[in-house]
């Protein structure tokens, strides 16, 4: 294994850089920012290898541990983020356990080294999950299992019931976040990156609204249970100020229709009463009419 002091120092600098990027960009860090790397011992050090997926800094030597891994939108590997499982599955590079990249994963497990997991949430945009730890290496299935931990854990890896419970909570929280990001991406793609109601195309102001919520038995994160909406109309939809019937027509709550306020209320809500949604071209991607009917009944009862 590489010298622990050097390894710890390098990881601490990398994690500090990720924290800076998250402060600036949240969970949607542009590729261009990740490509800048971080400063270490007066020089630029990479955070990742976007093409190879598994990255071990050269400074850590041939027996060093991986620093980061990444899953792209079009990854050929079947990486899994299943909240029910309680852990991530990350596939080897190829199938040879002795490949240098796969050995770097194994060394990270042996040394209990924290890694950064970059997950693509949109084209050219990544979430940075850190720290993650490898808890199992399966050379037969050509994969490792990962769990997330709280960012405050830093370079420590505590073997205790409290730490185990904390990692389970952190892992589930991360997976929920990643599922929400994936849902947003596929819904907005279906709606051609515009609000289904007002046609706003400014991506930073667009959401994927659930027709039936996550907690509903049928509230799956699939396109027919979603609507591409701007943040204002999404909030109005969630608050039952705005409803959508099974014919994809917009309804504004009666008390809001008669209210007098400024131009935002007039043009942003009241004038949309009776409008028809701009829907995906593919029929299979359009909202489920039964879901709309059930959700509209809730609106009418509000």
N, C-alpha and C positions, 0 to 999 in steps of 0.2 A: 504494500500500500504506500501511497505517497506520504511525505512528511505531514503529520497532523497539523502542525502549526501553520504551515503554508496553506494547506487545504482549508483550515478554519478561517484564515485571514481572507482567502480568495472568496469563499462562500459568503462571508459576512459582507464583503464589498459588493458582490453581485446582488445579494438580497436587499442591501441598502438602495441600490440603484432601482430595483423593481419597486420598492416602496415609494421612491420618488416618482416613478412613472405612474403608479396607481393613484398617487395624490393628484397628479396632473390630469390623467385620462380615465381614472376609474378602472373598470374591467374591460375597457375597449382600447387597448394600446396599439397604435399604428406600427406596422412593420418597419417603417423608416426609423422610428425611435428605437426599436429593439436592435436594429442593425448598427446603431451607434455604439453598442456595447457599454462598457464602464471603465473607469480609470482604476488601474491597479499598478502600484509601484512605478507611477509616473508614465505609464504607457496604456494604450487602449487594449482592453481585453474583451473578447466576444462573450455574449450571453448565451448563444445558441448556434446550432448549425441547422438552418432552415431546410436545407435539402436532405440531409441525412437523418434528421430527427433526434438522434441521440448525440449528445455533445459532451466530450471530456476535454477540458483545457490541456494544451500541450505542456503547460507548466507543471501539471500534476504527474507527469511521467507515464510510462507504459502500463504501470500497475495502479494508476489512479482511478478514482471513482467519477462517474458521470456527474456533471453539474446540472444539466437540464435535458429535458425531452420535449418533443412537440408533436401535436397531431394537427394536420392541416385539414381544410374542408374536403379536399379530394384525396385524402390519404388512402393508399392501397391496402393499409393494414386495418384489421377489424378491432381497433381499440374500443373498449366498452366503458360506458359511464352509466351504470345501472344502480339507481338509488336503493333498490331492494337488496342488492348484493352487499352493499356496504363498503365496497372497494372499487378502485379502477383496475381495469386490465389493460396493460400496455404490451404490445407485441414486439418481439425481437426485431432486429434488423436481419432479415433472412431467417434461416433455420439453424444456423451453426452456433451453438452456445459458446464456442471458442473464438468467434469473431471479436475483434477488439472492442467494438461498440457494445456487444452483449456482455463481454467481460467487465466493461466499465459499469454496466447496470448491476452485475453480480457484486462487484466491489463496493458499490454504494450500499447494497443490502448488508454486506458483511461489516462494513464500517459504520452502519447506521447514519449515513450521510444524508442531510436534507437536500432535495432537488427542487428545481423550479419546473413546473409543468406548463408549457405554453399550449393553449387550446384555441384553434381558430374559431371565432364566433361570427365572423363575416369576412368577406373578401378583403385581405390586407389588414385585418384587425384581429388581435389575439387577447384572450384573457390570460393572465399569469397567475397560476395557482401555486402558492408556496406557503410553508414548506410542504413537500410530499415526501413520504418515506416508502421504500420498497420493503414489503413484509414477506414476500415469497417469490422464489425464482423457480419456474417450471420449465426445464429444458425439453421436456417431452411435448408440451403444448406450445413451446417457443414463446413464452410470455412471462411477465412479472405482474405481481399484484401491488397496488399502491394504496396508501391511505393519506389523507390530508391532515394537517394539524393547524392549530392556531398560529398566526404569524408571530405572536409573542414568544413561541417556543424557541425560535432562533435556531441555534446549532445543537440544542439538547434533544435527546430522545428518551423520555422517561418511561420506564417499564413499571407501570402501576395501574390500578383500576381507574384512578382519576384520569390519567393520561389516555388510557384506552377509551374511556367514555368520551373524553374530549375529542379524540381523533374520529370516533364514530359520528359525533355531532358535526364536526367540521367537514367530514367527507360528504355527509348527506347535504349539508348546506351548499357546498360547492357544486354538487351534482344537480341540485335544484336550480341553481343559478345558470349552469351550463345548458340545462334543458330549456330554461326560459329564453336564453339567447338563441338556441337553435330554433325554437318555436318562432321567435321574432324574425329570424332570417328567412325561414321557409315561407312564412305568411307574407312578409313584405315582398319577397320575390314573386309570389303568386299575384299580388296586387300591384305589381310593377312599380314598387317603391313610391306609392302615393296613398293618400288617405282615401278610403272608399267613399267618403261623404263629400269632402271639400276639394279633393285632388291635390292637396298640398304635397309637394315632392321633397321638402327639406328633410333629409334622412335623420338628422339628429332630433327632429321633432316628431318622429313617427314611432308608433308602438304596434305590437300585435295584441289585440284585445281578444280575450276568451269569450265565446258566446256562453257556453256553460263553464263554470269555474273549475279549477283543479280538483276541488273537493267533491265535485259531482261525480257519480259513478261513470258517467259518459264524458266527463270533462278532460278528454285526452288532448295532448299537445300536438294536434294534427291540423292541417290547413282547413278542412271543412268545419272545424270548431273555432276558427279564428277569423278576425277581420283586421285588415290594415287600416289603422286610424292615426290621426294626429293626436297629440297629447290632450288637447282640449276636448275633442269629441270622445276620446277614450274615457276621460274622467266623467264626462256627461253621461256616457253609456253606463259606466259602473255605478253612477249615482242615481240611475233611473230618471234622469232629466231628459234623456234622449232614448228612444226605443226604436227597434227595427222589427217590422212584422215579417211574416213568412213570405211575403211578396217582395221583400228587400226594399220596402219603403220606410222613410224616416218619419218618426213622430216625435214631436216636442211636447213635454208635459204641459197640461192646460194652464196651470198657474204661471209657468215660465212664458208661455205665449202671450199672456196678457200683461206681463210685467213691463215697466218702462225703465230703461237704463241707458247705456251708451251704445255706440255703434257695434261693439263686439257682440253684445247680446242680440242686437237686431240682425246683423249680417252673419254672425258666426253660428247662431242657433235658430232664431225665430224664422228667418227666411228659408231655412232648410226643411221646414215642416212640409211633408208630402213629397220631398225629393226622392229619387231612386238611386240606390247605390251603384257605384262603378265596380263591377265584379270581374273576377278573373275570366280570361277567355276560355280556359278549359273547364268543362262542366264538372269534372271530378274534383276541381279545386274550389268550387263555389260553396257558400255556406250551406250546411245541412238545414233543410227547411223545418224539420222537426225540432232541431235545436233552437232555431229562431223563434218558432211558435212558443216553445216552453219559456224561453227568455222573455218574449214579448208579454206573455201572461203575467210575469213578475212585474214588468214595467207598468202594465195596466192596473195592477193591484196596489202599486206604490202610492 
